[in-house]
């Protein structure tokens, strides 16, 4: 089940980032920063009353835009209208209503989405100041007063957001169906790939309009198993928005990745790995999803001996955090190697669901620590007492150790490599959970 999306819209300097950081600092589990994953933190996971949602600071989506404030605001509003389940429209009590507030209000009023008007910088407790009342003119009915900097009114605002979060609906597919997200930049060939895959398999049951937003789910059953392909491409016809579609496609990819068991990360062979590809792959990695890197349009590349290997090396250099993901070279246009994709999806899905018994893990651990001693600091050495597998998808291992501070990233990396050498785990990230054993 993907998390609902809540987007924050507003002029520069009304306090969006302070609001975002307040919630992030207080109530958010931020995934650890993995080296090699690009990070411009414009989204984060918030939990309130046992519901999780993704909070997006739309102002951060285009920070370097040379545009006038108005154009930037419109773009933020479009992104919010396009992708969010709930929109928080933030204004500043000290500035009163500005022309750009009015224009954005007009855009937001036309949407079918719930919009919560948050009047920020109301820094005192008690009766709201008279200046608040003019914001009723924006036409959103009730408004919430908050102070991002002092954290006032945050609980009430979160309660209000909570009211509008969509009902949680259970996933509608059987356990044995592998959900595959096809993600990548616009025009990289996502739809053509799905059409090609579907075209060769006449057993499409139906095109179920995706339960989440409007991604299209294509269900396919064949000798390899049962699959649902989640297409994030054709969601919005481009005529509506001739602005950069890239921004939406990233947010769309997030929701598809959250639902998926396996991600096909499509790369355009002509362009190579771009920054946007790194972001999308980084999100799949953080979410612990099994992934396959699919280099599409391989038919248009001039080849000589060694081109393929050279290219694979380049891909791995750019996506250094995802060396575990197999790379396959295809052409959705000509159908070259597309038939190999099913076997690969099934393979990485099985790898991500693999369990290793505790006995076997500890034999491996003893060998690994004998070959390369655990790190030490100021004469104190890291001890790893034992290891056990906590869960699958992604394979997660609990290490019981004597002191958290002694575990070094590079040693975790070494243990991960030993696990991969012995058991494969191809195509899936591996997570370690560290527990300090109670000191005697």
Backbone torsions as a table, in degrees:
resi	resn	phi	psi	omega
1	UNK	NA	116.6	179.3
2	UNK	-72.4	155.7	-179.0
3	UNK	-80.1	147.1	173.6
4	UNK	-62.3	157.0	-178.2
5	UNK	-112.8	130.7	176.1
6	UNK	-118.3	122.6	-176.9
7	UNK	-110.7	141.3	178.6
8	UNK	-106.2	124.5	-177.5
9	UNK	-120.8	145.9	175.0
10	UNK	167.9	164.2	179.8
11	UNK	-62.1	163.4	172.7
12	UNK	-60.4	148.3	175.1
13	UNK	67.8	15.7	173.4
14	UNK	-89.2	-4.6	175.4
15	UNK	104.7	21.8	179.9
16	UNK	-62.0	-46.4	-175.2
17	UNK	-68.4	-37.2	178.3
18	UNK	-61.9	-41.9	179.3
19	UNK	-61.0	-48.3	-179.0
20	UNK	-59.4	-49.4	-177.7
21	UNK	-66.5	-33.0	178.0
22	UNK	-61.0	-48.9	-179.4
23	UNK	-66.9	-40.3	-179.0
24	UNK	-63.1	-45.8	-175.5
25	UNK	-66.0	-33.3	-171.0
26	UNK	-95.8	-40.5	-165.8
27	UNK	-127.3	22.1	-170.6
28	UNK	-124.2	139.1	173.6
29	UNK	-92.9	107.8	179.3
30	UNK	-89.2	132.5	178.5
31	UNK	-65.9	143.6	-177.0
32	UNK	-62.0	149.0	-179.7
33	UNK	-76.5	117.2	-180.0
34	UNK	-88.8	129.7	178.8
35	UNK	-55.9	136.4	176.6
36	UNK	95.0	-7.6	177.7
37	UNK	-100.5	125.4	-175.9
38	UNK	-70.7	146.7	-170.3
39	UNK	-135.2	96.9	161.4
40	UNK	-119.1	106.0	-167.3
41	UNK	-73.6	93.9	177.4
42	UNK	-114.9	-0.1	177.5
43	UNK	-138.1	152.6	177.6
44	UNK	-157.1	163.4	-178.2
45	UNK	-97.7	128.3	178.5
46	UNK	-114.8	141.4	174.8
47	UNK	-120.5	130.4	179.8
48	UNK	-144.0	126.6	-177.8
49	UNK	49.7	47.2	176.7
50	UNK	63.6	14.4	171.8
51	UNK	-114.3	138.2	177.3
52	UNK	-102.9	142.6	171.1
53	UNK	-142.2	160.5	178.2
54	UNK	-95.2	124.1	179.4
55	UNK	-99.4	130.2	-179.4
56	UNK	-119.0	127.5	174.4
57	UNK	-92.4	97.7	-172.4
58	UNK	-65.2	-24.1	179.8
59	UNK	-62.9	-29.2	-178.3
60	UNK	-80.0	-7.3	-173.8
61	UNK	-72.8	-33.8	-178.7
62	UNK	-131.8	64.4	-170.5
63	UNK	-70.2	-21.6	-171.8
64	UNK	-101.5	11.3	-174.0
65	UNK	-65.5	136.0	-179.3
66	UNK	-83.4	-3.4	-172.4
67	UNK	-60.9	166.9	171.2
68	UNK	-68.9	160.6	-179.2
69	UNK	-56.8	-38.3	-175.6
70	UNK	-61.8	-45.4	-179.3
71	UNK	-63.3	-39.1	-179.3
72	UNK	-63.3	-41.7	-179.8
73	UNK	-62.6	-42.2	-179.1
74	UNK	-61.7	-41.5	-178.7
75	UNK	-64.0	-41.8	177.6
76	UNK	-58.9	-44.3	-177.5
77	UNK	-63.4	-40.4	179.0
78	UNK	-61.7	-44.7	-179.0
79	UNK	-60.3	-42.4	-177.8
80	UNK	-66.0	-47.1	-177.0
81	UNK	-62.0	-39.5	-177.0
82	UNK	-66.4	-40.6	-164.0
83	UNK	-118.3	-16.0	-169.4
84	UNK	-94.9	155.6	170.8
85	UNK	-90.4	-32.0	179.1
86	UNK	-136.4	139.2	-179.2
87	UNK	-116.2	130.1	172.4
88	UNK	-103.5	117.6	-179.5
89	UNK	-101.6	114.6	-172.4
90	UNK	-103.4	131.8	176.8
91	UNK	-126.9	169.5	-173.1
92	UNK	-116.9	118.1	-175.7
93	UNK	-60.8	-29.0	-175.3
94	UNK	-74.7	-26.7	-178.6
95	UNK	-92.8	-16.7	-173.3
96	UNK	69.3	-169.9	-177.5
97	UNK	-80.0	127.7	177.7
98	UNK	-105.9	169.6	-179.6
99	UNK	-59.6	-39.9	-177.6
100	UNK	-72.0	-31.6	173.5
101	UNK	-57.0	-44.2	-176.1
102	UNK	-63.5	-43.8	-178.0
103	UNK	-64.7	-42.8	179.5
104	UNK	-65.1	-39.3	178.2
105	UNK	-57.3	-41.5	-179.1
106	UNK	-62.5	-43.3	178.3
107	UNK	-62.4	-45.5	-173.9
108	UNK	-70.4	-31.0	-178.9
109	UNK	-65.8	-28.1	-177.5
110	UNK	-75.7	-17.1	-175.2
111	UNK	-77.6	157.0	177.1
112	UNK	-85.1	-0.9	-174.0
113	UNK	-85.2	151.8	174.3
114	UNK	-67.3	131.9	178.3
115	UNK	-118.4	127.6	177.9
116	UNK	-109.2	122.1	179.7
117	UNK	-87.6	119.6	-179.0
118	UNK	-113.7	116.2	178.9
119	UNK	-92.0	113.1	-172.8
120	UNK	-94.8	166.6	178.1
121	UNK	70.6	23.3	170.1
122	UNK	-86.1	90.4	-164.5
123	UNK	-90.3	-1.8	179.5
124	UNK	-113.4	153.5	-178.5
125	UNK	-85.5	155.0	175.7
126	UNK	105.5	-155.9	-178.0
127	UNK	-52.5	129.8	178.0
128	UNK	-67.3	149.1	180.0
129	UNK	-64.9	156.3	-176.8
130	UNK	-58.2	-30.0	-177.0
131	UNK	-59.9	-20.0	-176.8
132	UNK	-67.0	-32.4	-167.4
133	UNK	-66.8	-25.7	-178.2
134	UNK	-64.1	-22.2	-177.2
135	UNK	-70.6	-13.9	174.2
136	UNK	-62.6	-22.6	179.7
137	UNK	-65.5	-16.2	179.4
138	UNK	-73.3	-13.7	171.2
139	UNK	83.3	30.6	177.2
140	UNK	-107.9	14.5	-178.7
141	UNK	69.7	-133.9	-176.1
142	UNK	-58.3	148.2	173.9
143	UNK	-129.8	159.0	-179.6
144	UNK	-110.0	136.6	174.4
145	UNK	-102.7	134.8	-178.9
146	UNK	-139.7	164.4	167.4
147	UNK	-131.0	105.0	-177.7
148	UNK	-61.8	-35.7	-171.9
149	UNK	-74.1	-34.0	-179.8
150	UNK	-101.6	-2.9	179.2
151	UNK	74.2	20.2	-179.7
152	UNK	-81.0	140.9	174.8
153	UNK	74.6	4.6	-176.7
154	UNK	-66.3	-43.1	-178.8
155	UNK	-59.6	-44.4	-179.1
156	UNK	-63.6	-40.4	-179.8
157	UNK	-65.1	-42.5	179.0
158	UNK	-64.4	-37.1	176.7
159	UNK	-62.0	-39.2	-179.3
160	UNK	-66.2	-44.3	176.6
161	UNK	-58.5	-45.0	-177.2
162	UNK	-55.7	-40.0	-178.3
163	UNK	-56.2	-34.2	-172.3
164	UNK	-98.4	-2.0	-179.0
165	UNK	-64.1	137.1	-177.9
166	UNK	-62.8	152.0	177.4
167	UNK	-54.4	145.3	175.8
168	UNK	-81.0	118.8	175.5
169	UNK	-109.3	141.4	-176.9
170	UNK	-70.4	154.0	175.1
171	UNK	-60.9	141.5	-171.3
172	UNK	-99.5	8.2	-177.2
173	UNK	-108.4	153.8	178.7
174	UNK	-65.0	161.1	177.6
175	UNK	-52.4	-40.7	-170.9
176	UNK	-86.2	7.6	176.7
177	UNK	-88.9	130.3	177.4
178	UNK	-92.0	120.7	-180.0
179	UNK	-90.8	123.6	-173.7
180	UNK	-117.6	119.7	176.7
181	UNK	-91.8	128.7	177.0
182	UNK	-102.9	105.9	-172.7
183	UNK	-123.7	159.0	-180.0
184	UNK	157.2	177.9	-178.9
185	UNK	-62.9	163.9	172.7
186	UNK	-60.4	149.2	174.9
187	UNK	63.2	24.3	178.5
188	UNK	-93.0	-8.6	175.5
189	UNK	106.5	27.4	-178.0
190	UNK	-64.0	-49.9	-177.6
191	UNK	-67.0	-39.5	-179.3
192	UNK	-63.0	-35.9	-179.8
193	UNK	-65.4	-45.6	-179.0
194	UNK	-65.1	-40.8	178.6
195	UNK	-62.1	-39.9	-179.6
196	UNK	-65.4	-45.7	-179.5
197	UNK	-62.5	-43.5	-176.7
198	UNK	-72.0	-37.2	-176.5
199	UNK	-63.0	-32.9	-176.8
200	UNK	-83.5	-13.4	179.7
201	UNK	-115.6	109.3	-174.4
202	UNK	-75.9	-0.8	-172.6
203	UNK	-92.6	39.0	177.3
204	UNK	-70.9	128.0	-179.5
205	UNK	-77.9	-49.6	178.2
206	UNK	-170.4	163.7	168.5
207	UNK	-93.1	101.7	-178.6
208	UNK	-85.3	119.7	177.9
209	UNK	-60.9	127.6	-170.4
210	UNK	-52.6	142.0	180.0
211	UNK	-66.2	-24.8	-175.8
212	UNK	-103.5	131.5	-177.2
213	UNK	41.4	-134.8	-178.0
214	UNK	-129.0	39.7	171.0
215	UNK	-71.3	151.3	-178.7
216	UNK	-102.1	129.0	178.0
217	UNK	-100.0	129.1	177.2
218	UNK	-113.5	119.3	-176.9
219	UNK	-96.8	129.9	-178.0
220	UNK	-135.1	135.5	176.2
221	UNK	-124.1	130.5	178.3
222	UNK	-152.0	-168.1	-174.8
223	UNK	-64.8	-16.8	-180.0
224	UNK	-84.7	-20.3	-179.0
225	UNK	141.1	-159.5	-179.3
226	UNK	-111.2	133.3	-175.6
227	UNK	-134.5	146.8	168.0
228	UNK	-121.4	121.4	177.6
229	UNK	-97.3	124.9	-179.6
230	UNK	-99.6	114.4	-177.3
231	UNK	-97.5	123.5	-179.3
232	UNK	-101.0	8.5	-169.0
233	UNK	-84.3	-54.5	-164.4
234	UNK	-86.4	32.1	-168.5
235	UNK	-70.2	-44.7	-177.6
236	UNK	-129.3	125.6	178.4
237	UNK	-59.2	144.8	-171.7
238	UNK	-71.6	-20.1	-175.3
239	UNK	-56.8	-36.3	-177.6
240	UNK	-60.8	-40.6	-173.0
241	UNK	-128.9	108.9	177.4
242	UNK	-96.0	0.0	174.0
243	UNK	-64.3	-179.8	-178.8
244	UNK	-62.5	114.9	179.3
245	UNK	-71.8	-18.4	-175.5
246	UNK	-50.6	-44.7	-173.0
247	UNK	-59.6	-44.3	-178.2
248	UNK	-68.0	-36.4	-171.3
249	UNK	-64.9	-30.6	178.6
250	UNK	-66.0	-46.1	-176.8
251	UNK	-65.5	-39.0	177.3
252	UNK	-60.2	-42.3	-178.8
253	UNK	-61.2	-38.7	-179.7
254	UNK	-55.6	-49.1	-174.1
255	UNK	-67.3	-34.9	178.7
256	UNK	-67.8	-41.4	-179.7
257	UNK	-61.0	-41.4	-178.9
258	UNK	-60.4	-34.0	-177.7
259	UNK	-80.0	-19.2	-164.5
260	UNK	-85.7	159.3	167.8
261	UNK	-93.9	-37.4	-178.0
262	UNK	-131.8	136.7	177.2
263	UNK	-108.3	129.4	169.4
264	UNK	-96.9	111.6	-178.2
265	UNK	-96.3	106.3	-174.6
266	UNK	-84.1	131.3	178.2
267	UNK	-118.7	139.3	177.1
268	UNK	-83.0	118.6	-174.8
269	UNK	-57.2	-33.8	-178.3
270	UNK	-70.7	-36.5	-174.3
271	UNK	-90.9	-22.7	-174.4
272	UNK	73.4	-170.0	-176.0
273	UNK	-78.5	118.7	179.5
274	UNK	-99.8	174.5	-179.1
275	UNK	-61.8	-37.1	180.0
276	UNK	-65.5	-37.3	176.7
277	UNK	-60.4	-40.9	-179.3
278	UNK	-62.0	-39.7	-180.0
279	UNK	-63.8	-46.2	-176.5
280	UNK	-65.3	-45.3	179.0
281	UNK	-63.5	-38.9	179.9
282	UNK	-61.7	-38.3	179.4
283	UNK	-67.6	-42.1	178.7
284	UNK	-61.3	-40.7	179.9
285	UNK	-63.5	-46.6	179.9
286	UNK	-62.1	-37.3	-178.4
287	UNK	-78.8	-0.4	175.5
288	UNK	73.2	30.1	-176.1
289	UNK	-92.1	143.4	171.8
290	UNK	-65.7	139.5	-174.7
291	UNK	-139.6	150.8	174.2
292	UNK	-129.3	132.6	177.9
293	UNK	-92.8	118.1	-174.7
294	UNK	-110.1	110.3	178.4
295	UNK	-88.7	109.3	-175.4
296	UNK	-96.6	164.6	-179.5
297	UNK	67.2	31.3	-179.1
298	UNK	-66.9	-21.0	-178.5
299	UNK	-66.6	-20.7	-175.6
300	UNK	-95.8	1.0	-178.8
301	UNK	-87.5	131.7	174.3
302	UNK	-67.1	129.0	-175.7
303	UNK	-119.7	149.4	166.9
304	UNK	-141.9	-177.3	-177.7
305	UNK	-59.3	132.4	174.7
306	UNK	88.6	-5.1	-179.1
307	UNK	-57.4	-45.5	-174.2
308	UNK	-63.0	-48.4	-178.4
309	UNK	-63.3	-40.6	179.7
310	UNK	-59.8	-43.6	-177.0
311	UNK	-66.3	-43.0	-179.6
312	UNK	-59.5	-39.6	-179.7
313	UNK	-62.3	-42.5	179.6
314	UNK	-62.0	-42.4	-179.5
315	UNK	-60.6	-46.5	-178.5
316	UNK	-66.8	-30.3	176.2
317	UNK	-64.0	-44.7	-177.1
318	UNK	-71.5	-35.8	-178.4
319	UNK	-109.1	58.1	-173.2
320	UNK	-61.1	-24.3	-179.0
321	UNK	-81.3	-3.0	-173.8
322	UNK	-125.6	39.9	-177.2
323	UNK	-65.3	-17.7	-178.7
324	UNK	-76.2	-13.5	-173.2
325	UNK	-84.8	128.6	175.9
326	UNK	-66.5	149.1	178.5
327	UNK	-113.1	128.1	178.8
328	UNK	-123.9	140.7	-176.7
329	UNK	-107.1	121.1	-174.7
330	UNK	-135.8	173.6	166.0
331	UNK	-135.6	112.3	179.1
332	UNK	-66.1	-28.4	-179.5
333	UNK	-66.4	-52.2	-175.0
334	UNK	-91.9	-12.5	-179.1
335	UNK	86.4	2.8	-178.3
336	UNK	-57.3	124.5	176.9
337	UNK	61.2	6.3	-179.0
338	UNK	-63.1	-33.2	-178.4
339	UNK	-64.7	-18.5	-179.1
340	UNK	-77.9	-15.2	-171.9
341	UNK	-65.5	-40.6	-177.7
342	UNK	-57.2	-48.4	-177.8
343	UNK	-59.5	-39.0	-178.2
344	UNK	-68.6	-41.5	178.9
345	UNK	-60.6	-47.0	-178.1
346	UNK	-61.1	-41.6	-177.2
347	UNK	-63.5	-50.4	-177.5
348	UNK	-70.3	-30.8	177.1
349	UNK	-63.4	-41.6	178.0
350	UNK	-65.9	-39.0	179.8
351	UNK	-63.2	-38.5	-177.9
352	UNK	-71.7	-19.4	-176.8
353	UNK	-103.8	11.5	-174.8
354	UNK	-77.1	139.1	175.9
355	UNK	-114.7	139.7	178.3
356	UNK	-117.7	135.4	-176.6
357	UNK	-71.4	153.4	-176.4
358	UNK	-59.8	-38.8	-179.9
359	UNK	-59.0	-48.2	-178.1
360	UNK	-65.2	-39.2	179.6
361	UNK	-62.0	-40.9	-176.1
362	UNK	-74.6	-28.0	171.7
363	UNK	-62.1	-45.1	179.6
364	UNK	-61.9	-42.0	-178.0
365	UNK	-62.7	-43.9	-179.8
366	UNK	-61.7	-41.7	179.1
367	UNK	-65.0	-45.5	-176.4
368	UNK	-63.1	-42.9	-177.2
369	UNK	-73.6	-24.7	176.8
370	UNK	-72.9	-37.8	-178.5
371	UNK	-71.7	-45.3	179.3
372	UNK	-128.1	114.1	-176.2
373	UNK	-63.8	142.0	174.9
374	UNK	-61.1	153.7	-175.6
375	UNK	-67.4	157.8	175.0
376	UNK	-133.3	161.3	-179.7
377	UNK	-142.0	128.4	-179.2
378	UNK	48.1	45.6	175.1
379	UNK	81.6	-6.2	179.6
380	UNK	-103.5	127.3	-175.3
381	UNK	-103.4	145.2	175.5
382	UNK	-66.6	130.5	172.7
383	UNK	-113.4	132.7	173.8
384	UNK	-110.3	112.1	-174.4
385	UNK	-74.8	-52.8	173.9
386	UNK	-162.0	171.8	-174.5
387	UNK	-134.3	142.1	177.6
388	UNK	-144.3	152.9	-178.4
389	UNK	-88.5	125.0	-175.6
390	UNK	-89.7	-38.4	-176.2
391	UNK	-160.8	176.0	178.6
392	UNK	-119.7	173.9	177.8
393	UNK	51.0	66.7	-0.4
394	UNK	-86.7	158.0	175.8
395	UNK	-58.0	121.0	-176.5
396	UNK	-122.8	132.5	-174.0
397	UNK	-121.3	133.1	176.5
398	UNK	-93.3	127.7	175.5
399	UNK	-109.1	122.5	176.3
400	UNK	-92.3	119.1	-172.3
401	UNK	-131.2	171.0	-177.8
402	UNK	-86.2	-28.2	-175.1
403	UNK	-157.7	116.8	-177.9
404	UNK	-52.9	-40.9	-171.2
405	UNK	-65.1	-20.3	-176.4
406	UNK	-85.4	-16.2	-177.8
407	UNK	-76.8	122.9	-177.2
408	UNK	-103.8	145.9	179.9
409	UNK	-52.4	-40.5	-175.4
410	UNK	-68.0	-29.1	179.3
411	UNK	-75.4	-35.8	174.4
412	UNK	-60.1	-42.0	-179.8
413	UNK	-60.4	-41.8	179.1
414	UNK	-62.6	-45.5	-180.0
415	UNK	-63.6	-39.4	178.6
416	UNK	-60.3	-44.6	179.6
417	UNK	-62.1	-37.5	178.1
418	UNK	-64.3	-42.2	178.1
419	UNK	-61.1	-43.4	-178.0
420	UNK	-66.8	-38.8	-179.1
421	UNK	-62.5	-40.2	-176.4
422	UNK	-81.6	-38.5	-170.9
423	UNK	-119.2	-6.0	179.4
424	UNK	94.4	-83.0	-173.8
425	UNK	47.1	42.6	-177.8
426	UNK	-73.3	138.0	175.3
427	UNK	84.7	-2.7	-178.0
428	UNK	-127.1	141.3	171.8
429	UNK	-67.9	160.9	175.7
430	UNK	-122.1	135.1	179.3
431	UNK	-113.5	141.5	173.1
432	UNK	-111.5	136.6	174.3
433	UNK	-114.6	122.9	-176.2
434	UNK	-96.6	133.0	175.0
435	UNK	-127.3	130.6	175.5
436	UNK	-82.6	130.5	177.5
437	UNK	-77.7	135.6	-177.6
438	UNK	-48.3	132.1	-179.6
439	UNK	-70.6	138.3	-178.3
440	UNK	-62.7	NA	NA
